[in-house]
Amino acid sequence: MEKIHLYDKIISPVVTEKSTNLSEQNKIIFKVNGKANKKNLKTNIEKIFKVNVTKVNIINKKTRIKVTRGKKVRVKGYKKAIITLKKGQNIDLTTGI
């Protein structure tokens, strides 16, 4: 079993209209590694961003086939995590890590 580094579990933040609306409720959405779990994500986010995480929800988006211009195209699946922070705390996604 190979070890995953602290920064390898978080791939990128998800910046969409829905995710920016969730940021008002102290929730941040990240695209994460397929081997990541709730316990490890909680400790990693707390260490990297120095915030208190109250809840972690994980959604597994499966690979699907989509028809684009008459051709079947495979859309790769991924895992995303919705991180709920303690009230009054936030993560500034515009700055680098």
LINNOR-V140076 format. One record per pair of residues at least 4 apart in sequence whose ideal C-beta (glycine too) atoms are under 8 Angstrom apart, sorted by the first residue. I is the first residue (numbers start at 1). J is the second residue. D is the distance in whole Angstrom. If there is no record, write none. Layout:
i,j,d
I,J,D
I,J,D
//
This chain:
i,j,d
4,8,5
4,9,6
4,33,7
4,35,6
4,36,8
6,44,5
6,47,7
6,48,7
7,48,7
7,97,7
8,33,6
9,32,6
9,33,5
9,35,8
9,36,4
9,40,6
9,41,6
9,44,6
10,30,5
10,31,8
10,32,6
10,33,8
10,41,8
10,44,7
10,45,7
10,48,7
11,30,7
11,31,5
11,32,6
11,33,6
11,78,8
12,30,7
12,31,5
13,19,8
13,28,7
13,29,7
13,30,5
13,31,8
13,93,5
14,19,5
14,29,4
14,30,7
14,31,6
14,80,6
15,19,6
15,20,7
15,93,7
16,20,7
16,29,8
17,21,7
18,22,7
19,23,7
19,28,8
19,29,4
22,27,4
22,28,8
22,29,7
22,82,7
23,27,7
23,28,7
23,90,7
25,84,8
26,84,6
26,85,4
26,86,7
26,87,6
26,89,7
26,90,7
27,82,6
27,83,7
27,84,5
27,85,7
28,82,8
28,83,5
28,85,7
28,91,5
28,93,7
29,80,6
29,81,7
29,82,5
29,83,8
30,80,7
30,81,5
30,83,7
31,78,6
31,79,7
31,80,5
32,36,4
32,41,6
32,58,8
32,79,5
32,80,7
32,81,5
33,79,7
34,78,8
34,79,5
36,40,6
36,41,5
36,58,8
36,79,7
36,81,7
37,41,7
37,58,8
38,42,6
38,56,4
38,58,6
38,81,8
39,43,7
40,44,6
41,45,6
41,56,5
41,58,8
41,81,5
41,83,7
42,46,6
42,53,5
42,56,5
43,47,6
44,48,6
45,49,6
45,51,7
45,53,5
45,83,6
46,50,7
46,51,6
46,52,7
46,53,6
48,97,6
49,91,5
51,85,5
51,86,7
51,89,5
51,90,8
51,91,6
52,85,7
52,86,4
52,89,6
53,83,6
53,84,7
53,85,6
53,86,8
54,84,5
54,85,7
54,86,6
55,83,8
55,84,4
56,81,6
56,82,7
56,83,6
56,84,7
57,81,7
57,82,4
57,84,8
58,79,6
58,80,7
58,81,5
58,82,8
59,79,7
59,80,5
59,81,8
59,82,7
60,77,7
60,79,5
61,77,5
61,78,5
61,79,7
61,80,7
62,77,5
63,74,6
63,75,7
63,76,6
63,77,4
64,74,8
64,75,5
64,77,7
65,72,5
65,73,7
65,74,6
65,75,7
66,72,8
66,73,5
66,74,8
66,75,5
67,71,7
67,72,6
67,73,7
68,73,5
85,89,5
85,90,7
85,91,7
//
